[in-house]
């Protein structure tokens, strides 16, 4: 027994000695980020953000996870590492992973035509739709036509997909064109193949194996429906939403602005009619596990969740595109050359990931832009490192603070060339704000209240529709016109006369900045009748003539 005790003590001692270098290295890496807290706290005001959360992964460990700032303006509730945010288009990597799991199961291949699994799917030119593959959907090379109807009306994902047949084909050259509608088909395809909805499949095959126990496929799993905007450009049926309406969960509130002026609280937004394009809810700890999974080539905690081959397929460049990571090697701010194995410092899109280089290292990333919830995820696969930043305030430069934090962390961890990242970022931000202000100035200079509309205001009232969307109603409230699509929380807004038969439409939803307003023009026939209205990027609508 005496000898057994000695052997056991020696084993324990050996184990401690074995772990000692790992613990020392971990402490060294954490010490390299010792200035990060102060850096973020001192920059929050410049960034104009109520709050954010950050997590850092290195060598399969979460070496940093912390929250900063507040969940909601006017309240003292602090953001922490477990606070939930919507992650917007960061969801697209999960869409790709859901397909990878189906490829592993032998149920689909990356290059299957979409119509093999969704035989009802077609575009106006069936020769185009018949050639669209699953890979095309994920790489944004599908030639899917675009329209905003899914953001205006309360319609489900099947109706969104079927209405695509009504759109004019823009091209058939399979060039890079970002398409949320293409990603919406992924959910329908998963459902067709597995007989499970995309959210359930995601939980079973991705969230649960990765211990992402605080991640969800829809905001409706977090909030009562009265507190969620049911369309991307809509409003919550309960007009005023606060963390006080969800005290059981650790949630941040998104923030926008009121007509590009003061900060205001926004509701969470549903993207359920295009779920795989942008509907996921998560926190930085869970998202750090997502990074670990990618760095480990599909493995998590010694379990191969997705095969290495199919995981790496997601990371392969599919098509050249314009990257937007502010500190990428391809930007004027950096210009540091080329990474090993990549033929240029250009940017590419893979399957749910943007691919470029940062300080000569291969860099995969993606942003997410749900209103009031800018999100950014990034990893350097050859350095086994990654960063996720989730924030709760819409900006004209939504990801620049995230990019700055990410570049700062990598530069500190790997002793890379130090640049004044904050100075670069703020200069870039101010330049964009100057451009925006110039556009506003030009638009405002066009206003001419003396150029009256052609007809009495009552003649503009009524119902309008198009083959793609509607009907919506133009009605008079007090002395102002309002536009309202059908359904509680659908797209709506207030109209103010601008000049002639052109009005400005201020959105009730949106972020109050990039999505704040647009000019619309009523169509008058022979100076006698209103026959329709042009909503600009939202399409042209005909007036519905009712029989008396």
C-alpha positions, 0 to 999 in steps of 0.5 A: 500500500505504501508503494501504491501511495508513492506511485499515485503521488508521483502520477499527480506530480507528473500530471501537474508538471505536464500541465504547468507549461500549458497554464504558464502559456495561458497566463502569458496569453491572457497577460497580452490582453491585459490592456483590452478592458481599458482599451474598450472602456475608453473607446465606447463613447467614440464608438457611440455604442451602449454596450458590447461583449467580446470573446477570444479563443486561442488553442482551443480555449476561451482565454477571454470573455467579457461584457461592457456597457449597458443592455439598454439606455436609461437603465443600469443593467450591465452586459456580461459574457452570457448576455444574448444578442441577435447575430444577423448574417453571422447565421450564414455560417450555420446554414452552411454547416447544416448542409455539411451535416447533410452531406456527411449523412449522404442526403445531399451533395454540395453541387446538387441542383436545388430543384432535386430537393425542392422540385417546385422551386422556379424562377421566371427563367426556369433554365436559370433556376434549374441550374442553381446548386446548393453551393451557389446558394451558399456562395452567393452565386445563385443569380437569385433576383432581389426584392424587399417584399419579405421585409415588408409583409408578414409572410412565411419562408415558403411564400417568400421562395415562391414569389421569387418566380415573379421577379425579373432575372437580373443575370445568369452569369453566376457572379457574386451577388449577396442574397438573403433570399438564396439562403432562405431556401436552405431552410426549406431544403433542410426541411424537405430532406430531413422532415425537420425544420431548420431550427430543430435540425440546427439544435440537434446537429450543431448547438447541442454537440457544441454546448451552445446551450444558450443559442436559439434559431429564432427571437420568438424562442426568447420573446413573446410575439408581441415584443418582436417586429414580425418583419425586418422593416416592421415594428413590434405589435407592443410599441414600447419594448424593454428588458423589463418585458423579459426579466427572466432572460439575460438579453440586450436591447438593440438601439437605433436612432430617431430620424438620425438624431437621438438614440432610441430602443428598438425591438428585436426583429424576426428574420424567420421567413429567411431563417438561415440568412440571419435569425440566430440568437446567441452570446459570446461564450457560445459563439466562442465554441463555434470558433473552436469547432472551426479551428479544430476542423469540425471537431469539438471536445474530441467529437467529430461533429462535422467531417474534416473534409466538409468543414474545410469545404466551407472555408474554401474560396468560391468567388472573388468579392469585395471584402469589408474587413477594415484592416485586411491586407487588401485595404489601403490601411494595411497593404502588407502583402500576401499570405502563404497559399493565397495567390493574392491579397484579394477577398473571396467568399466561401460557403457562409464565410468571407475569406481574406488575409490579415497581416499575411495570415489567412482570415475568415470572418462574417458580419451580421446586421440585424437592426441595433445588433451589429455582430462580427466573428473572425478567426485565423485558422493557422494561428488557432485564434478567433474573436467574436464581438456582439454589440447593441447599437446601430451605426453608419459604420456598423462593424468598424468598432468590431474590426478595431477590437479584432485587429487589436486583439490579434496584434497583441496576441501575436506581437504583430505590427502595431498601428493606431487602429483607433485613429484609422477607424475613427478617420474612416468613420468620420469620412463616411459620416461626412458623406452621409451628411452630404447626401442628407444636405443634398436631399434636404435642399431638394425640398420645396414645400411651395411646389404643391402636390397635383391633387387634393390630399384626399385623392391619394388615399386608398389601397395599393398593391403589386404582383409581389407585395401588398396591399398597403393603405395610404390613409390620413391621420390628423393632417399627415399621410400614413402608409401601412401594410396589412398585419400588426407590426408589418412595414409602416411609416409617415409621409411628409410632402417634399415637392410636387407629388414626391413625399418622404416616407419615414419608416416606423421600423428600421434603425433610424439611420441607414434604414430611416426614410426614402423618397416616394413618388405618386404616379398621376394620370393626366393630372386627374387621377392617382394611379400608383406610387413608386416606393423606390427600392421597395418597388412600384405599386398600382392603386386598387380601384374599388367599385362604388 
